[in-house]
């Protein structure tokens, strides 16, 4: 083991972001949230958090967590899939990404859109010009 590896083992990982998600039954009205604006960062019907862990070696791991406000449990895989699809649409338009990543994201979203429209059309493909 090198000296550098030994030194990095002695330094504990420092997490710079913390979060708390709470399920509230029966929930809050918009007026109630306005009155409690200092107590909450936001409110929603459901929430998905992508907890990102980075390593010194440029590693990256992702732990998705979610809460469905209706059940207090994790959101359904179907809703998580919808989030993924909408994220692809957003990334396709992001000028902060290189053109190759935007193009790939656009292709992913176009494939999702074509499959969803086909399923909604009793399994028959829908012409691209119908997409909007």
LINQUI-V541704 format. One line per field, one symbol per residue. ss: DSSP state (~ for helix, > for strand, _ for the rest). Layout:
ss=???
This chain:
ss=__~~~~~~~~___________________~~~~~~__________>>>>>>>>>_____>>>>>>>>>________~~~~~~~~~~~~~~~~______~~~~~~~~~~~~~~~~~~~~~~_______~~~__
